[in-house]
Amino acid sequence: MNPQQLQGIDLPGFGPIQAVQAEVVEVSGLALRDGLWRIGRLQLRGVELRTPLLALRAGQVLLRGLSVRLAAASGPLPSGPARAAPVPLQALGLEALEVQDAVVELARVPSPASAGAQAQWQLSALAGLDGRVQMHIDDAAWVMDADVGIVIQDGRIDFNRLSVEHVGPDSPMGISHMGIYADSPKGRDYLFQFAMPHVPGARFEQRGALFGARITDRGTLDLEPFVQSLLHNAGCGTPLGRPGSDAAPALQRTRMSGELRLGDGVLGTRRQHIELAGQAQGRNHVGLSAAVMGRQVVMRLPSLYAARALFSLLGLDGGSGPISGVVSITASSPGNGPALRLAAERLTVEGVRLGDGGAQAFRSG
């Protein structure tokens, strides 16, 4: 197939393909039997693909053990502009996909609302999240400068172990029915305000028995149910809450660094997700950095490993076996680059299947 024939095909959520190119370096083991195309090895370099919302570039792509079955054509193949019709793909199987020096850039970040109320978010990998995030705020609202250290253990933030450090007595942080706050010398500042009385994952602050007694427990927040609820409510059009009035300006004066390790488990929705594994072996370490949090945040995963994945593409359900690689994710605010940039120094995906019979096509190869 000439790559130019892919122009005009619509990629759901990203728009029609506007440009595509690739140089074929090697192709071997090509065969057609019983309507099933097989390629033992296909190596490409200089791969580029662009839609109105997506740009993909890859230095090298290697496909091993590719099996493709196309749906039976109901008539003669169209010519001219009509080639923009969808490719009649019925099933695909792939022993392995190996990518080097690849970059995917998105003009805007997909909104959780686009997943809808029935998305069924599953984020069990957050239950095992461990690590520490450090933030420094220049000229904070209540002091000249402030440092905040957030410790996460088993997917939980314990606000009794968290405070804002600055000149003079430190300012404690906590979580109440109103939101997540910092008690500064000038009073209570809410960093995030809740819009609902019930907040999944939150255990609110506790005071002594007497009226007006001091706070004895600042509360805790379990990230798995909390983030799942944030995404679910966004999909329903009923946000769980909103940032405090001073939060956005403060992010423009905040730099951040962090070292985390994701737990084993799922990240995504019931039908589209990856299942991380290997925490005990030191995999899925995450390095966080931001010179200015309000502009750009970088997340680096030098040892990404997932046991399997589920996804959909071109209207077909698919999945894969193990995924491993060295990747980074950069999120940027408007005017500071692509909204989302995913870079893979190297990435390997094994046992890819797509469409009804796709897994069987792979096994039969």
C-alpha positions in Angstrom: 0.0 0.0 0.0 1.2 3.5 -0.8 1.2 5.5 2.4 -0.5 8.4 0.5 -3.6 6.2 0.3 -4.1 6.7 4.0 -4.7 10.5 3.6 -8.3 11.4 4.4 -8.9 8.5 6.7 -10.5 9.8 9.9 -8.8 8.9 13.2 -11.6 9.3 15.9 -10.9 12.1 18.2 -8.0 13.5 16.1 -9.5 14.2 12.7 -8.6 13.1 9.1 -5.1 12.2 8.2 -3.6 15.2 6.3 -0.1 13.8 5.6 1.8 10.6 6.0 5.2 9.3 4.9 7.6 6.6 5.6 10.6 4.9 4.0 10.6 1.2 3.7 14.0 -0.2 4.8 13.1 -3.9 4.8 10.2 -6.2 4.0 10.4 -10.0 4.1 8.2 -13.0 4.5 5.3 -11.5 2.5 2.5 -14.0 1.8 -1.2 -14.2 1.1 -3.2 -17.2 2.1 -7.0 -17.6 2.6 -7.5 -13.9 2.6 -4.9 -13.3 5.3 -1.8 -11.1 4.5 1.3 -12.0 6.4 4.6 -10.1 6.6 7.4 -11.7 8.6 9.3 -8.4 9.1 8.6 -4.8 8.1 11.1 -2.0 9.0 10.3 1.6 8.4 12.2 4.8 9.1 11.4 8.5 8.9 7.8 7.8 9.8 5.5 10.9 9.9 1.8 11.2 10.3 -0.3 14.4 10.8 -3.9 15.3 11.5 -5.4 18.6 12.6 -4.9 17.6 16.3 -2.0 15.1 16.2 1.6 14.9 14.9 3.6 11.7 15.0 7.2 11.3 14.1 9.4 8.2 14.6 13.0 7.6 13.6 12.5 3.8 13.2 9.6 1.4 13.4 9.9 -2.4 13.2 6.9 -4.7 12.9 7.5 -8.4 13.4 5.0 -11.2 12.6 2.3 -9.0 11.0 -1.0 -10.6 10.0 -3.8 -8.5 8.4 -7.2 -9.5 7.2 -9.3 -7.1 5.1 -13.1 -7.2 4.9 -14.4 -8.3 1.5 -15.0 -5.4 -0.9 -18.6 -4.9 -1.9 -17.7 -3.3 -5.2 -14.8 -1.8 -7.2 -12.2 0.2 -5.3 -12.9 3.9 -5.5 -10.5 6.3 -7.2 -9.6 10.0 -6.7 -10.9 11.8 -3.6 -13.1 8.8 -2.7 -10.0 7.1 -1.4 -10.7 8.8 1.9 -13.2 6.0 2.7 -12.2 4.0 5.7 -9.8 1.1 5.2 -11.9 -2.1 5.4 -9.7 -3.7 8.1 -11.3 -6.7 9.7 -8.5 -8.0 11.9 -4.8 -7.5 12.7 -2.2 -9.5 14.6 1.4 -8.5 15.4 4.0 -10.4 17.3 5.9 -7.3 18.2 6.1 -3.6 17.5 9.4 -1.9 18.2 9.7 1.9 18.0 12.8 4.1 18.5 13.0 7.9 18.8 9.3 8.6 18.5 7.3 11.7 19.4 3.5 12.2 19.5 2.2 15.7 19.9 -1.4 16.6 20.7 -2.8 20.1 20.0 -5.2 19.7 22.9 -5.5 17.2 25.8 -8.5 15.0 25.5 -11.1 16.0 28.1 -12.4 13.4 30.6 -15.8 14.6 29.6 -15.2 13.1 26.1 -15.2 9.7 27.8 -18.7 10.2 29.0 -20.5 9.2 32.2 -20.2 5.4 31.4 -16.4 5.4 31.0 -15.9 3.4 34.3 -12.5 4.8 35.2 -10.1 2.3 36.8 -7.0 3.6 38.5 -5.9 0.7 40.8 -2.2 1.5 40.1 -2.6 4.6 42.2 -3.3 2.5 45.3 0.3 1.5 45.4 1.8 4.9 44.5 4.8 5.8 46.7 7.2 8.8 46.7 7.6 12.4 47.4 6.9 15.7 45.5 8.6 18.9 46.5 7.3 22.4 45.5 8.9 25.8 46.0 6.6 28.8 45.7 8.2 32.2 45.2 6.5 35.2 46.9 3.6 33.0 48.3 0.4 34.9 49.2 1.0 34.6 53.0 4.9 34.8 53.1 7.8 35.7 50.9 8.7 32.1 49.9 7.4 28.7 50.8 8.3 25.1 50.4 5.8 22.2 50.4 6.8 18.6 50.6 4.1 16.0 49.8 4.7 12.4 50.9 2.6 9.7 49.3 2.6 6.2 50.8 0.4 3.3 49.5 -1.5 5.8 47.4 -2.4 8.0 50.4 -1.6 11.6 51.4 -1.5 12.0 55.2 -1.9 15.8 55.8 -0.6 15.3 59.4 2.8 14.8 57.7 2.5 17.8 55.4 3.1 21.5 56.0 4.1 24.7 54.3 7.6 25.6 55.4 8.6 29.3 55.5 10.1 32.0 57.8 8.4 31.7 61.2 6.1 28.9 62.2 5.2 26.5 59.5 1.6 26.5 58.0 -0.2 23.2 58.4 -2.3 21.8 55.5 -5.4 19.6 55.7 -8.6 18.5 54.2 -12.1 19.5 55.4 -15.6 19.3 54.0 -14.9 22.6 52.3 -11.7 21.5 50.5 -7.9 21.1 50.7 -6.4 24.0 52.6 -3.3 25.7 54.1 -3.7 27.5 57.4 -1.5 30.6 56.9 -0.8 33.5 59.3 -3.6 35.5 57.5 -6.1 32.7 57.8 -7.3 29.6 55.9 -6.6 29.5 52.2 -8.3 26.8 50.1 -6.2 25.3 47.3 -9.1 23.2 46.0 -12.7 23.7 47.0 -15.2 20.8 46.9 -18.6 21.2 45.3 -20.1 18.1 46.9 -20.6 17.0 50.5 -19.3 13.4 49.8 -15.7 13.2 48.5 -14.5 9.6 47.7 -11.2 8.8 49.3 -11.3 11.7 51.8 -11.1 11.4 55.6 -11.8 15.0 56.8 -10.0 16.8 59.6 -11.1 16.1 63.2 -11.3 18.5 66.1 -11.4 18.0 69.9 -14.6 17.3 71.8 -15.2 20.9 72.9 -16.7 23.6 70.6 -14.0 25.5 68.9 -11.3 23.1 70.0 -8.1 22.8 68.1 -7.7 20.4 65.2 -6.3 17.0 66.4 -6.2 15.3 63.0 -5.7 17.1 59.6 -7.2 14.2 57.6 -6.0 11.9 54.7 -6.8 11.5 51.0 -6.7 8.2 49.1 -5.7 9.0 45.6 -7.3 6.0 43.7 -11.0 6.7 44.6 -10.4 10.5 44.6 -9.0 10.7 41.1 -11.5 8.2 39.8 -14.3 10.4 41.1 -12.7 13.6 39.6 -12.7 12.0 36.2 -16.1 10.4 36.5 -17.7 13.6 37.6 -16.1 15.5 34.8 -17.6 13.0 32.4 -21.0 13.6 34.0 -20.7 17.3 33.8 -20.8 17.7 37.6 -17.3 18.6 38.7 -16.2 17.4 42.1 -14.7 20.9 42.8 -12.6 23.7 41.5 -9.2 25.2 42.3 -9.1 28.0 44.9 -9.0 31.6 43.7 -5.3 32.0 44.4 -4.2 28.6 43.0 -3.7 29.5 39.3 -1.5 32.6 40.0 0.5 30.6 42.5 1.3 27.9 39.9 3.0 30.6 37.8 5.5 31.1 40.7 5.9 27.4 41.6 8.7 25.0 40.6 8.4 21.3 41.3 10.4 18.1 41.5 9.4 14.6 42.6 10.3 11.0 42.6 7.4 8.5 42.6 6.9 4.8 41.9 3.5 3.6 40.5 1.9 0.6 41.9 0.9 -2.5 40.0 -2.6 -2.3 38.5 -4.8 -0.6 35.9 -4.7 3.0 34.6 -7.5 4.0 32.2 -11.1 2.9 31.7 -12.7 -0.5 31.7 -12.4 -0.8 27.9 -9.2 1.2 27.3 -6.3 0.9 29.8 -2.9 -0.4 30.5 -2.1 -2.8 33.4 1.2 -1.8 35.1 3.4 -4.5 36.7 6.8 -4.9 38.1 6.8 -2.5 41.1 8.7 -5.0 43.2 11.4 -5.2 40.5 11.8 -1.4 40.5 9.8 -0.7 37.4 7.5 2.3 36.6 9.6 4.8 38.4 8.4 8.3 37.7 10.5 11.5 37.8 8.6 14.8 37.9 9.9 18.2 37.1 8.6 21.7 36.4 10.5 25.0 36.2 7.1 26.8 36.3 4.1 24.5 37.1 1.6 26.8 35.5 3.4 26.5 32.1 4.8 23.0 31.8 5.2 19.7 33.7 7.4 16.8 32.6 7.0 13.2 33.7 9.8 10.7 32.9 9.4 7.0 33.0 12.8 5.3 32.4 11.5 1.8 33.1 7.9 1.7 31.9 6.4 -1.8 32.0 2.8 -3.0 31.6 1.7 -6.6 31.5 -1.1 -5.9 29.0 -3.3 -3.3 27.4 -6.8 -2.9 26.0 -7.7 -0.2 23.4 -9.9 0.5 20.4 -8.8 1.9 17.0 -10.7 2.5 13.8 -13.8 1.3 15.4 -12.3 -2.1 16.4 -11.5 -3.5 19.8 -7.9 -4.5 20.5 -5.3 -5.4 23.0 -1.7 -6.3 23.6 0.7 -8.3 25.8 3.7 -6.8 27.6 4.7 -3.2 26.9 8.2 -1.8 27.9 10.3 1.2 27.2 11.8 4.5 28.1 9.2 7.3 27.7 8.4 10.9 28.8 5.2 12.9 28.9 5.1 16.7 28.8 2.0 18.7 29.5 1.9 22.4 28.6 -0.5 25.2 29.1 -1.7 27.3 26.0 1.1 29.2 24.4 3.9 27.0 25.9 4.0 24.3 23.2 1.9 21.3 22.3 -0.8 20.6 25.0 0.6 17.0 25.4 3.9 15.6 24.1 4.7 11.9 24.4 8.3 10.9 23.6 9.6 7.4 23.4 13.4 6.8 23.3 12.4 3.2 22.7 9.1 1.3 23.1 8.3 -2.4 22.6 4.7 -3.7 22.4 4.2 -7.5 22.2 1.3 -9.6 21.1 -0.9 -6.8 19.5 -4.3 -7.8 18.3 -7.1 -5.7 16.7 -10.6 -6.6 15.6 -12.6 -9.8 15.7 -10.3 -12.6 15.1 -7.2 -10.4 15.5 -5.9 -12.5 18.3 -6.5 -15.7 16.4 -4.7 -14.2 13.3 -1.7 -13.5 15.5 -1.7 -17.1 17.1 -2.0 -18.7 13.7 1.1 -16.8 12.4 
